């Protein structure tokens, strides 16, 4: 494996910002270093070659950004989280005439489709709109297609049942060319779009925001900035969900939220 050094990584961050406007300066360095080194290894180049190929509008800088921002995801990940959301959050929100959900850092769409399925089972998908955003255009393209391998879907089916699914996951997709394709009735209530949590601003008001396992890659300063964005995007008494390794601690906003579940990091905005 070709290993990039930390000084080279700093040069790369500056170069990407100059060329594309994407700013990775607030991302945790170990994670960035691993991903950048993987990119060098995959494309059989060293650091000077990479730097020389990063040009405005070029495929190299585009591909590198996709590599640095990719997130792992799966449907119904963390069954206990979905059980809690259905039992407490959905129960609270069911009286709302319209609902807006935001899945931030949606990767290839697994959590957005999971949310759509459980909203359908709760009986209010038709009056809900899910905004699923990511920095990676490549990931968003895959998310919009809603196509998953049958191997992955077997795992997702187990997750679905563990999370309290009422039927069979196969009720929500059809099989074509040996792939599982999510049904149009799920996709029509999801808006997939590009959004940079670290640089873009508020674009709507939401009753529910899920930003799970995204900020673990950020520095404390950047996390505080993103927390402010999420807070400003959340309606009063709306819900904020973080990953199990993430917390509102040190955000400066702790007093504005009530803790719904301290283990699953589910919070409700109270001021």
Number of C-alpha atoms within 10 A of each C-alpha: 10 16 16 19 12 13 8 13 17 14 11 18 17 15 18 21 13 13 14 16 11 17 16 20 16 15 21 16 17 11 13 20 19 13 19 23 19 18 22 19 15 11 10 12 13 15 18 9 11 17 16 9 13 19 16 13 10 12 12 16 20 18 13 17 20 16 17 20 18 18 16 10 15 17 21 29 17 16 18 14 21 21 17 16 21 20 11 11 20 16 11 13 18 14 10 11 9 14 19 17 24 26 23 24 29 31 28 30 27 20 22 29 25 20 22 24 21 23 19 16 14 14 11 20 20 15 14 18 19 25 20 27 26 25 23 25 19 17 21 22 15 14 25 17 13 20 21 20 13 14 11 13 20 13 13 20 17 16 19 25 15 16 20 15 19 11 11 11 18 14 10 16 18 13 14 9 7 11 16 20 19 20 15 11 14 22 18 12 18 23 14 22 17 17 19 16 23 20 13 11 15 14 10 13 19 23 22 25 26 22 20 20 17 20 24 17 17 19 14 16 12 20 24 19 14 21 19 17 18 22 22 16 20 24 20 17 17 22 26 26 22 20 19 16 12 18 20 19 9 11 17 11 15 14 12 14 20 16 18 18 14 11 13 21 19 25 25 22 20 13 12
